[in-house]
Amino acid sequence: MKKFILSLLLTIFSLGLMAQTDSTALKDKTLYRIIKTDGGELVGKILKEDEREIYFLTEDQRRIYIPQHVIKELIPLDSKSFREHNASVGEDRFATRYFFTTNGLPIKKGEHYVQWNLYGPDFQFGLGNNFGVGIITSWFGTPVVANLKKTWQLEENVHFGLGALVGTLSWVNIESGGALPFASITFGDRSQNLSFSGGYGSVWGNNYRGGGALASVGGMTKLSQKFSLVFDSFIVVANNGGSSGALVIPGIRWHQSEGKAFQFCFLAYIGEGEAAAIPIPMVQWYRNL
């Protein structure tokens, strides 16, 4: 009888330790997004971790071991990374760009990508913390436009950026070109944001020199792990009796896999009391470098 009672007590004590260990593992309520080297993604909680593997509880309550060598990134998630039904949407890796314009969000150091357009490539490089440079051209090598941007975080969800684009017609006419210094303020983060930008563009060449003020309103929101809504615009402010107008650019971005996205949009022009849609969509491809 004593042996039975002792065995029973040991069993209860062991179960208590197991329950305590499990509950201790779950005390950390932080959710993580694991990006694997093959492009796959998992969202859940870390139950246990060592130098070889992570014991992971996924959103659908599966418990799996993930070897450390297949983990590319381990990203902690907060409430801003979630939408309806607690579905994790994560960051938009290309959130610093809309269709044409940029914003006040920083391109991360070592975060390089190319935006392929039908007319040519747009290369962007994160060279330092909150500092990026790039080069834009066509398949014919004209024009060639260099750009740079420096950003600052003003508050938790407020970023400010200063930058400039400077270009030339290169081999067509090296002495002809243009410049656009700009400033941008962005409210939000890399999963959803709204930006207001403004600058002054000038062009020169062939005994001509002119310029005018430009403005832009842009924004995006990541609906799910696969899709983002993206909005962009160009607003030309009348100068010296000229006419004002705006190019409105709404579209969708499809995140095909980590570091790989496709987006398309339709364009509409508003000016001089009229509005006209451009029936041919524009398409772009993003790729990490």
DRENFIGU-348245 format. One record per residue (C-alpha): residue number from 1; residue in three letters; x, z, y. Coordinates in Angstrom, 3 decimals. Layout:
<sites>
+-----+-----+----------+----------+----------+
|   n | res |        X |        Z |        Y |
+-----+-----+----------+----------+----------+
| NUM | ALA |        X |        Z |        Y |
...
+-----+-----+----------+----------+----------+
</sites>
This chain:
<sites>
+-----+-----+----------+----------+----------+
|   n | res |        X |        Z |        Y |
+-----+-----+----------+----------+----------+
|   1 | MET |    0.000 |    0.000 |    0.000 |
|   2 | LYS |    2.817 |    0.928 |    2.363 |
|   3 | LYS |    4.526 |   -2.374 |    1.608 |
|   4 | PHE |    1.291 |   -4.226 |    2.350 |
|   5 | ILE |    0.823 |   -2.442 |    5.681 |
|   6 | LEU |    4.461 |   -3.040 |    6.584 |
|   7 | SER |    4.145 |   -6.746 |    5.733 |
|   8 | LEU |    0.940 |   -6.975 |    7.756 |
|   9 | LEU |    2.578 |   -5.331 |   10.768 |
|  10 | LEU |    5.574 |   -7.646 |   10.516 |
|  11 | THR |    3.272 |  -10.666 |   10.335 |
|  12 | ILE |    1.287 |   -9.545 |   13.385 |
|  13 | PHE |    4.511 |   -8.791 |   15.250 |
|  14 | SER |    5.915 |  -12.242 |   14.388 |
|  15 | LEU |    2.730 |  -13.975 |   15.526 |
|  16 | GLY |    2.848 |  -11.982 |   18.730 |
|  17 | LEU |    6.418 |  -13.105 |   19.367 |
|  18 | MET |    5.473 |  -16.721 |   18.694 |
|  19 | ALA |    2.517 |  -16.503 |   21.053 |
|  20 | GLN |    4.684 |  -14.799 |   23.665 |
|  21 | THR |    7.373 |  -17.466 |   23.329 |
|  22 | ASP |    4.824 |  -20.257 |   23.641 |
|  23 | SER |    3.093 |  -18.684 |   26.629 |
|  24 | THR |    6.461 |  -18.082 |   28.257 |
|  25 | ALA |    7.299 |  -21.761 |   27.822 |
|  26 | LEU |    4.044 |  -22.663 |   29.509 |
|  27 | LYS |    4.469 |  -20.283 |   32.418 |
|  28 | ASP |    6.187 |  -23.094 |   34.298 |
|  29 | LYS |    3.188 |  -25.039 |   35.539 |
|  30 | THR |    5.359 |  -27.797 |   37.001 |
|  31 | LEU |    4.475 |  -31.236 |   35.756 |
|  32 | TYR |    7.234 |  -33.769 |   35.250 |
|  33 | ARG |    7.371 |  -37.536 |   35.098 |
|  34 | ILE |    9.950 |  -38.783 |   32.616 |
|  35 | ILE |   11.225 |  -42.326 |   33.090 |
|  36 | LYS |   12.995 |  -43.607 |   29.984 |
|  37 | THR |   15.789 |  -46.146 |   29.816 |
|  38 | ASP |   13.421 |  -48.676 |   28.214 |
|  39 | GLY |   11.060 |  -48.463 |   31.207 |
|  40 | GLY |    8.493 |  -46.241 |   29.480 |
|  41 | GLU |    7.005 |  -43.255 |   31.304 |
|  42 | LEU |    5.581 |  -39.887 |   30.236 |
|  43 | VAL |    3.919 |  -37.155 |   32.278 |
|  44 | GLY |    3.595 |  -33.554 |   31.154 |
|  45 | LYS |    5.314 |  -30.158 |   30.896 |
|  46 | ILE |    8.698 |  -29.150 |   29.569 |
|  47 | LEU |    8.323 |  -26.598 |   26.774 |
|  48 | LYS |   12.015 |  -26.316 |   25.944 |
|  49 | GLU |   15.214 |  -28.103 |   26.931 |
|  50 | ASP |   18.826 |  -28.169 |   25.800 |
|  51 | GLU |   21.765 |  -30.544 |   26.137 |
|  52 | ARG |   20.483 |  -32.780 |   23.305 |
|  53 | GLU |   16.719 |  -33.097 |   23.863 |
|  54 | ILE |   13.579 |  -32.025 |   25.689 |
|  55 | TYR |   10.540 |  -30.619 |   23.890 |
|  56 | PHE |    7.701 |  -32.098 |   25.925 |
|  57 | LEU |    3.938 |  -31.511 |   26.162 |
|  58 | THR |    2.297 |  -34.740 |   27.338 |
|  59 | GLU |   -0.889 |  -35.103 |   29.378 |
|  60 | ASP |   -2.842 |  -35.900 |   26.193 |
|  61 | GLN |   -1.506 |  -32.697 |   24.557 |
|  62 | ARG |    1.053 |  -34.315 |   22.251 |
|  63 | ARG |    4.234 |  -32.325 |   21.628 |
|  64 | ILE |    7.240 |  -34.569 |   21.234 |
|  65 | TYR |   11.035 |  -34.350 |   21.268 |
|  66 | ILE |   12.764 |  -36.717 |   23.699 |
|  67 | PRO |   16.538 |  -37.243 |   23.346 |
|  68 | GLN |   18.422 |  -36.681 |   26.596 |
|  69 | HIS |   20.248 |  -40.006 |   26.322 |
|  70 | VAL |   17.003 |  -42.009 |   26.617 |
|  71 | ILE |   15.921 |  -40.198 |   29.803 |
|  72 | LYS |   16.746 |  -42.154 |   32.959 |
|  73 | GLU |   14.983 |  -39.876 |   35.459 |
|  74 | LEU |   13.196 |  -36.518 |   35.358 |
|  75 | ILE |   10.929 |  -36.200 |   38.399 |
|  76 | PRO |    8.941 |  -33.037 |   39.263 |
|  77 | LEU |    5.426 |  -33.809 |   40.430 |
|  78 | ASP |    3.267 |  -31.967 |   42.938 |
|  79 | SER |   -0.414 |  -32.205 |   43.829 |
|  80 | LYS |    0.208 |  -35.211 |   46.084 |
|  81 | SER |    1.273 |  -37.214 |   43.055 |
|  82 | PHE |   -2.197 |  -36.995 |   41.537 |
|  83 | ARG |   -5.543 |  -38.596 |   42.105 |
|  84 | GLU |   -8.941 |  -38.353 |   40.477 |
|  85 | HIS |   -9.094 |  -36.772 |   36.995 |
|  86 | ASN |   -5.536 |  -35.403 |   37.421 |
|  87 | ALA |   -4.052 |  -38.778 |   36.537 |
|  88 | SER |   -0.445 |  -39.005 |   37.667 |
|  89 | VAL |    0.305 |  -42.005 |   39.830 |
|  90 | GLY |    3.854 |  -41.097 |   40.866 |
|  91 | GLU |    5.778 |  -42.751 |   43.686 |
|  92 | ASP |    5.744 |  -46.396 |   44.644 |
|  93 | ARG |    9.412 |  -47.328 |   44.257 |
|  94 | PHE |    8.992 |  -50.065 |   46.879 |
|  95 | ALA |    7.012 |  -47.909 |   49.331 |
|  96 | THR |    9.452 |  -48.627 |   52.182 |
|  97 | ARG |    8.093 |  -52.186 |   52.376 |
|  98 | TYR |    4.681 |  -53.729 |   52.778 |
|  99 | PHE |    4.606 |  -57.538 |   52.759 |
| 100 | PHE |    6.788 |  -58.390 |   55.741 |
| 101 | THR |    7.324 |  -55.187 |   57.699 |
| 102 | THR |    9.118 |  -51.955 |   56.861 |
| 103 | ASN |    8.268 |  -48.385 |   57.877 |
| 104 | GLY |    9.780 |  -44.995 |   58.688 |
| 105 | LEU |   10.314 |  -43.970 |   55.064 |
| 106 | PRO |   13.963 |  -43.907 |   53.954 |
| 107 | ILE |   15.429 |  -46.185 |   51.340 |
| 108 | LYS |   17.307 |  -43.826 |   49.012 |
| 109 | LYS |   21.069 |  -43.968 |   48.595 |
| 110 | GLY |   21.901 |  -46.312 |   45.731 |
| 111 | GLU |   18.360 |  -47.739 |   45.712 |
| 112 | HIS |   18.920 |  -51.504 |   45.930 |
| 113 | TYR |   16.318 |  -54.207 |   45.367 |
| 114 | VAL |   15.454 |  -57.822 |   46.031 |
| 115 | GLN |   12.105 |  -59.178 |   47.162 |
| 116 | TRP |   11.760 |  -62.744 |   45.888 |
| 117 | ASN |    9.552 |  -64.997 |   48.023 |
| 118 | LEU |    8.589 |  -68.605 |   47.502 |
| 119 | TYR |   10.660 |  -69.456 |   50.570 |
| 120 | GLY |   13.719 |  -67.381 |   49.589 |
| 121 | PRO |   15.228 |  -63.949 |   48.804 |
| 122 | ASP |   15.242 |  -60.680 |   50.752 |
| 123 | PHE |   18.017 |  -58.268 |   49.640 |
| 124 | GLN |   17.932 |  -54.585 |   50.620 |
| 125 | PHE |   20.618 |  -51.945 |   49.968 |
| 126 | GLY |   20.523 |  -48.159 |   50.336 |
| 127 | LEU |   24.080 |  -47.448 |   51.487 |
| 128 | GLY |   23.666 |  -43.823 |   52.556 |
| 129 | ASN |   21.123 |  -41.085 |   52.931 |
| 130 | ASN |   18.347 |  -42.497 |   55.120 |
| 131 | PHE |   20.327 |  -45.636 |   55.983 |
| 132 | GLY |   19.823 |  -49.132 |   54.632 |
| 133 | VAL |   20.930 |  -52.694 |   55.363 |
| 134 | GLY |   19.731 |  -56.050 |   54.134 |
| 135 | ILE |   19.878 |  -59.798 |   54.431 |
| 136 | ILE |   17.028 |  -62.311 |   54.434 |
| 137 | THR |   17.285 |  -66.070 |   54.085 |
| 138 | SER |   15.618 |  -69.159 |   52.664 |
| 139 | TRP |   16.604 |  -71.332 |   49.723 |
| 140 | PHE |   18.197 |  -73.689 |   52.271 |
| 141 | GLY |   20.357 |  -70.977 |   53.847 |
| 142 | THR |   18.599 |  -71.149 |   57.205 |
| 143 | PRO |   17.815 |  -68.915 |   58.943 |
| 144 | VAL |   20.055 |  -66.011 |   57.922 |
| 145 | VAL |   18.779 |  -62.641 |   59.143 |
| 146 | ALA |   20.569 |  -59.306 |   58.818 |
| 147 | ASN |   18.673 |  -56.054 |   59.163 |
| 148 | LEU |   19.479 |  -52.349 |   59.327 |
| 149 | LYS |   17.362 |  -49.201 |   59.480 |
| 150 | LYS |   18.065 |  -45.508 |   60.022 |
| 151 | THR |   15.349 |  -42.915 |   59.374 |
| 152 | TRP |   14.713 |  -39.254 |   60.129 |
| 153 | GLN |   12.206 |  -36.803 |   58.640 |
| 154 | LEU |   10.348 |  -35.127 |   61.527 |
| 155 | GLU |    7.993 |  -33.047 |   59.395 |
| 156 | GLU |    7.071 |  -32.832 |   55.710 |
| 157 | ASN |    4.955 |  -35.979 |   55.832 |
| 158 | VAL |    6.156 |  -37.586 |   59.055 |
| 159 | HIS |    9.123 |  -39.985 |   59.152 |
| 160 | PHE |   10.613 |  -41.937 |   62.037 |
| 161 | GLY |   12.787 |  -45.031 |   61.805 |
| 162 | LEU |   14.888 |  -47.145 |   64.155 |
| 163 | GLY |   16.185 |  -50.540 |   63.175 |
| 164 | ALA |   16.884 |  -54.115 |   64.144 |
| 165 | LEU |   16.804 |  -57.653 |   62.771 |
| 166 | VAL |   19.348 |  -60.162 |   64.065 |
| 167 | GLY |   19.542 |  -63.744 |   62.818 |
| 168 | THR |   20.770 |  -67.255 |   63.332 |
| 169 | LEU |   19.793 |  -70.740 |   62.193 |
| 170 | SER |   23.261 |  -70.827 |   60.549 |
| 171 | TRP |   24.369 |  -74.343 |   59.563 |
| 172 | VAL |   21.419 |  -76.000 |   61.333 |
| 173 | ASN |   22.406 |  -74.565 |   64.709 |
| 174 | ILE |   24.670 |  -71.542 |   64.666 |
| 175 | GLU |   24.115 |  -70.901 |   68.380 |
| 176 | SER |   20.340 |  -70.558 |   67.989 |
| 177 | GLY |   18.869 |  -67.299 |   66.771 |
| 178 | GLY |   16.843 |  -64.221 |   67.532 |
| 179 | ALA |   16.781 |  -60.423 |   67.516 |
| 180 | LEU |   14.089 |  -57.777 |   67.018 |
| 181 | PRO |   14.891 |  -54.102 |   67.649 |
| 182 | PHE |   12.049 |  -51.895 |   66.455 |
| 183 | ALA |   10.831 |  -48.339 |   65.947 |
| 184 | SER |    8.402 |  -47.089 |   63.304 |
| 185 | ILE |    6.581 |  -43.836 |   62.621 |
| 186 | THR |    5.055 |  -43.196 |   59.190 |
| 187 | PHE |    2.562 |  -40.550 |   58.118 |
| 188 | GLY |    2.499 |  -39.807 |   54.386 |
| 189 | ASP |    4.884 |  -40.228 |   51.478 |
| 190 | ARG |    5.922 |  -42.764 |   48.847 |
| 191 | SER |    2.547 |  -42.660 |   47.102 |
| 192 | GLN |    0.372 |  -43.189 |   50.181 |
| 193 | ASN |    1.227 |  -43.735 |   53.831 |
| 194 | LEU |    0.193 |  -45.232 |   57.161 |
| 195 | SER |    2.695 |  -46.689 |   59.653 |
| 196 | PHE |    2.739 |  -47.800 |   63.279 |
| 197 | SER |    5.623 |  -49.987 |   64.437 |
| 198 | GLY |    6.625 |  -51.719 |   67.630 |
| 199 | GLY |    9.503 |  -53.733 |   69.030 |
| 200 | TYR |   10.586 |  -56.525 |   71.311 |
| 201 | GLY |   11.540 |  -59.879 |   69.851 |
| 202 | SER |   13.731 |  -62.417 |   71.612 |
| 203 | VAL |   14.888 |  -65.909 |   70.661 |
| 204 | TRP |   17.518 |  -68.213 |   72.135 |
| 205 | GLY |   19.024 |  -71.656 |   71.660 |
| 206 | ASN |   19.034 |  -75.204 |   73.059 |
| 207 | ASN |   18.923 |  -73.935 |   76.647 |
| 208 | TYR |   15.879 |  -71.824 |   75.835 |
| 209 | ARG |   15.452 |  -68.085 |   75.975 |
| 210 | GLY |   12.247 |  -66.133 |   75.551 |
| 211 | GLY |   10.691 |  -63.063 |   74.033 |
| 212 | GLY |    7.731 |  -60.771 |   73.744 |
| 213 | ALA |    6.434 |  -57.469 |   72.443 |
| 214 | LEU |    5.391 |  -57.173 |   68.804 |
| 215 | ALA |    3.477 |  -54.422 |   67.026 |
| 216 | SER |    2.377 |  -53.712 |   63.474 |
| 217 | VAL |    0.045 |  -51.430 |   61.529 |
| 218 | GLY |    0.769 |  -51.094 |   57.820 |
| 219 | GLY |   -0.084 |  -48.831 |   54.945 |
| 220 | MET |   -0.343 |  -48.451 |   51.195 |
| 221 | THR |   -1.909 |  -46.189 |   48.597 |
| 222 | LYS |   -0.988 |  -46.010 |   44.934 |
| 223 | LEU |   -4.229 |  -46.091 |   42.948 |
| 224 | SER |   -2.641 |  -45.614 |   39.520 |
| 225 | GLN |    0.680 |  -45.964 |   37.743 |
| 226 | LYS |    0.150 |  -49.741 |   37.728 |
| 227 | PHE |   -1.557 |  -50.676 |   40.999 |
| 228 | SER |   -1.187 |  -50.100 |   44.749 |
| 229 | LEU |   -3.254 |  -51.359 |   47.647 |
| 230 | VAL |   -1.028 |  -52.683 |   50.430 |
| 231 | PHE |   -1.907 |  -53.633 |   54.013 |
| 232 | ASP |    0.336 |  -55.266 |   56.612 |
| 233 | SER |   -0.124 |  -56.899 |   60.021 |
| 234 | PHE |    1.629 |  -58.585 |   62.939 |
| 235 | ILE |    0.293 |  -58.131 |   66.448 |
| 236 | VAL |    1.634 |  -60.320 |   69.266 |
| 237 | VAL |    1.169 |  -58.776 |   72.705 |
| 238 | ALA |    0.474 |  -61.248 |   75.517 |
| 239 | ASN |    3.377 |  -61.839 |   77.892 |
| 240 | ASN |    3.513 |  -63.869 |   81.120 |
| 241 | GLY |    0.019 |  -65.257 |   80.723 |
| 242 | GLY |    0.378 |  -65.980 |   77.022 |
| 243 | SER |   -2.272 |  -65.252 |   74.432 |
| 244 | SER |   -2.406 |  -62.243 |   72.142 |
| 245 | GLY |   -3.126 |  -62.512 |   68.453 |
| 246 | ALA |   -2.825 |  -60.743 |   65.133 |
| 247 | LEU |   -2.006 |  -61.680 |   61.560 |
| 248 | VAL |   -3.861 |  -59.439 |   59.082 |
| 249 | ILE |   -2.404 |  -59.160 |   55.565 |
| 250 | PRO |   -4.269 |  -57.199 |   52.848 |
| 251 | GLY |   -3.175 |  -57.360 |   49.201 |
| 252 | ILE |   -2.422 |  -55.715 |   45.856 |
| 253 | ARG |    0.866 |  -54.653 |   44.225 |
| 254 | TRP |    1.117 |  -54.596 |   40.435 |
| 255 | HIS |    3.832 |  -52.314 |   39.028 |
| 256 | GLN |    4.767 |  -54.139 |   35.845 |
| 257 | SER |    7.453 |  -51.648 |   34.764 |
| 258 | GLU |   10.077 |  -49.375 |   36.292 |
| 259 | GLY |   11.871 |  -51.307 |   39.020 |
| 260 | LYS |    9.685 |  -54.368 |   38.632 |
| 261 | ALA |    6.574 |  -55.294 |   40.646 |
| 262 | PHE |    4.503 |  -58.299 |   41.669 |
| 263 | GLN |    2.274 |  -58.489 |   44.736 |
| 264 | PHE |   -0.026 |  -61.008 |   46.327 |
| 265 | CYS |   -2.072 |  -61.138 |   49.514 |
| 266 | PHE |   -4.331 |  -63.274 |   51.642 |
| 267 | LEU |   -3.700 |  -63.803 |   55.342 |
| 268 | ALA |   -6.121 |  -64.026 |   58.254 |
| 269 | TYR |   -5.459 |  -64.822 |   61.900 |
| 270 | ILE |   -7.367 |  -63.173 |   64.734 |
| 271 | GLY |   -6.913 |  -64.416 |   68.294 |
| 272 | GLU |   -8.634 |  -65.839 |   71.370 |
| 273 | GLY |  -11.986 |  -64.489 |   70.206 |
| 274 | GLU |  -11.804 |  -66.248 |   66.851 |
| 275 | ALA |  -10.848 |  -65.327 |   63.292 |
| 276 | ALA |   -9.677 |  -67.693 |   60.564 |
| 277 | ALA |   -8.703 |  -67.017 |   56.967 |
| 278 | ILE |   -5.713 |  -68.763 |   55.425 |
| 279 | PRO |   -7.000 |  -69.846 |   51.976 |
| 280 | ILE |   -3.604 |  -69.997 |   50.231 |
| 281 | PRO |   -2.392 |  -66.617 |   48.884 |
| 282 | MET |    1.176 |  -65.424 |   49.350 |
| 283 | VAL |    3.059 |  -64.033 |   46.334 |
| 284 | GLN |    6.187 |  -61.880 |   46.096 |
| 285 | TRP |    8.267 |  -60.292 |   43.324 |
| 286 | TYR |   10.278 |  -57.047 |   43.518 |
| 287 | ARG |   13.254 |  -56.333 |   41.275 |
| 288 | ASN |   15.726 |  -53.452 |   41.272 |
| 289 | LEU |   19.375 |  -54.401 |   41.603 |
+-----+-----+----------+----------+----------+
</sites>
